[in-house]
Each structure stands twice: as C-alpha cells, then as structure tokens.
Amino acid sequence: MGVAFYGDLFRPQGTRAGGEPPYDEGDIEMDEEFALLMAWWAEAARIDPTVPGPDQTGTRGGRWAGPPRARCG
C-alpha cells in the first residue's frame, strides 16, 4: 500500500501539528460557543459510554463552563 505524504512541504521535517493554546472555560465568550460545546459534550456522552454526560454526577456540568453571564450570579 502506498500513501502520499506532503506534510514536509508545510511543516519543518520531524515536527507534527503545532500545539493548541491552553484554552479553558474563560475563553467561551458567546452563547453560541457554549451551546456548540454542550452539544458536542452531550453527543460524545451519547455515543461513548466512557464519556460522562454534562448532567451526570461527578462533572461540573454546563453552568460551570457557560458564557460569562451564565457564570455570574
């Protein structure tokens, strides 16, 4: 089996994809971002039994990671 590889044209040889910035809950700025993250989390929990759902005991749940106005108060 042959596979074409062009990674060395775009990155220095011997490196992989760059690291992700250290995102955390403080980076969620809009309600749409929060809704998308919650939908991904819920779907991951639905299809993978090792992923706890957002409403499951032992998780911080959605309120903890919500948009700024949801965390205040």
Order of alpha helices (4+ residues) and beta strands (2+ residues): alpha-alpha-alpha-alpha
